[in-house]
Amino acid sequence: MPNAGHPWWVARTRTRQEKALARSLHGKGIGYFLPLVSRPQKNRDRMRTSIVPLFEGYLFFQADAQERLTIIQTGHLAQALPVKGQDALHAQLQAIAKVCELKIGLELADFAQVGKKVRIIAGPFTGLTGTISKGRKASRLILKVDAIGQAVAVEISLDQVQPE
């Protein structure tokens, strides 16, 4: 997770350009966050695992005005969206980074999912907040990323949460 002190931006990338933009930002020393997940894909007669962006078409970066112009000139960017809730976005991205570090399966979830807001009180997610929804086998914690209108879900035991 970058912490350059510059404001966060949401990069809406051109089609399938998330990793190329990330490589470009890395080469320029600009802080970014691109959560990646493994997805099995069938290719002809065999199964393959691809590492793909969790949020297709989006990447988060921290930049000043001059760096933002440099990013626009890479050709990978469709749009750079300003973020109003800087602290909220930073907290949401930290929560997703923590889940990614634990290598727990993430999947996109419906952002409009109705449920109860909870705070995790036990286990590796202690301190995180989110919305609980019923999954196929167990309950899931929905972690929202308001800036792009998407969310991720992770399986969780209900005895590890308390209402917020």
C-alpha positions in Angstrom: 0.0 0.0 0.0 1.5 3.3 -1.0 1.6 6.2 1.4 3.1 9.1 -0.5 0.9 11.8 1.2 -0.6 12.7 -2.2 -4.3 12.4 -2.8 -5.8 9.1 -4.0 -7.2 8.8 -7.5 -9.2 6.1 -9.2 -7.9 5.2 -12.6 -10.5 3.8 -14.9 -8.3 2.0 -17.4 -8.7 1.2 -21.1 -9.8 -2.4 -21.6 -7.4 -4.9 -20.1 -4.8 -2.3 -19.3 -4.7 -2.5 -15.5 -1.4 -4.5 -15.3 0.2 -2.4 -18.0 -0.7 0.8 -16.1 0.6 -0.7 -12.9 4.0 -1.6 -14.5 4.2 2.0 -15.9 3.4 3.5 -12.5 5.9 1.2 -10.8 8.6 2.3 -13.3 7.9 5.9 -12.6 7.9 5.4 -8.8 4.3 6.4 -8.4 2.3 4.6 -5.6 -0.6 2.5 -6.7 -2.8 -0.4 -5.5 -4.0 -3.1 -7.8 -5.5 -6.1 -6.0 -5.1 -9.3 -8.0 -6.9 -12.6 -7.7 -6.5 -16.1 -9.1 -9.2 -17.3 -11.4 -9.5 -20.7 -13.0 -10.2 -20.6 -16.7 -10.8 -23.4 -19.2 -8.7 -23.1 -22.3 -9.6 -25.8 -24.9 -9.2 -29.1 -23.0 -7.3 -27.9 -19.9 -7.7 -25.7 -17.0 -5.4 -22.7 -16.4 -5.2 -20.3 -13.5 -4.9 -16.6 -14.5 -4.0 -13.8 -12.2 -6.4 -11.0 -12.9 -7.4 -7.7 -11.3 -10.0 -8.0 -8.7 -11.8 -4.8 -9.9 -11.8 -5.1 -13.7 -11.0 -1.8 -15.3 -9.8 0.0 -12.2 -6.6 0.8 -10.4 -6.0 3.1 -7.4 -3.0 5.5 -7.3 -1.6 8.4 -5.3 -0.2 11.3 -7.2 0.2 15.0 -7.3 -0.9 17.2 -10.2 2.3 16.7 -12.2 2.4 12.9 -11.7 -1.3 12.7 -12.7 -0.5 14.3 -16.0 2.4 11.8 -16.5 -0.1 9.0 -15.9 -2.6 10.4 -18.4 0.2 10.4 -21.0 0.8 6.6 -20.6 -2.1 5.8 -22.9 -3.4 3.1 -20.6 -5.9 5.5 -18.8 -9.5 6.1 -19.9 -10.2 8.4 -17.0 -8.7 9.6 -13.7 -11.5 10.1 -11.1 -11.0 12.2 -8.0 -11.9 10.7 -4.7 -13.9 12.8 -2.2 -13.6 10.5 0.8 -9.8 10.1 0.9 -9.6 8.6 4.4 -12.6 6.2 3.7 -11.0 5.0 0.5 -7.6 4.5 2.2 -9.3 2.4 4.9 -11.2 0.3 2.4 -8.1 -0.4 0.4 -6.2 -1.4 3.5 -8.9 -3.8 4.4 -8.8 -5.4 0.9 -5.0 -5.5 1.1 -5.2 -7.3 4.4 -7.5 -9.9 3.0 -5.3 -10.3 -0.1 -2.2 -10.9 2.1 -4.0 -13.7 3.9 -4.6 -15.4 0.5 -8.2 -16.0 1.3 -10.4 -16.3 -1.8 -12.1 -13.0 -2.8 -14.9 -12.6 -5.2 -16.8 -9.6 -6.5 -20.0 -9.0 -4.6 -23.1 -7.0 -5.4 -22.5 -3.5 -4.1 -26.2 -3.0 -3.4 -26.4 -6.1 -1.1 -28.8 -5.4 1.8 -27.5 -6.5 5.2 -26.4 -5.5 8.6 -23.2 -3.5 9.2 -20.9 -5.3 11.6 -17.4 -5.0 13.1 -15.1 -8.0 13.2 -14.2 -8.8 16.8 -12.1 -12.0 16.4 -9.8 -13.7 14.0 -7.5 -12.2 11.3 -10.0 -9.5 10.2 -10.3 -8.0 13.7 -11.2 -4.3 13.4 -12.6 -4.4 9.9 -16.2 -3.3 9.2 -18.5 -4.4 6.5 -22.0 -5.7 5.7 -23.0 -9.3 6.3 -24.8 -11.3 3.7 -25.8 -15.0 3.5 -23.5 -17.0 1.2 -24.0 -20.4 -0.3 -22.5 -22.3 2.7 -21.8 -19.6 5.3 -22.1 -15.9 6.0 -20.0 -13.5 4.0 -18.5 -10.1 4.9 -19.0 -7.5 2.2 -16.2 -5.0 2.0 -17.3 -1.9 0.0 -15.1 0.3 -2.1 -17.4 3.3 -2.5 -15.2 5.2 -4.9 -15.8 2.7 -7.7 -19.2 1.3 -6.6 -18.0 -2.2 -6.2 -17.4 -4.6 -3.3 -15.6 -7.9 -2.4 -16.9 -10.7 -0.2 -15.1 -13.1 2.1 -16.5 -16.1 4.1 -16.7 -15.4 7.8 -18.2 -17.1 10.9 -20.9 -15.0 12.6 -19.5 -15.6 16.0 -16.6 -13.3 15.0 -18.7 -10.2 14.5 -20.8 -7.8 16.5 -23.3 -5.2 15.3 -21.8 -1.8 14.6 
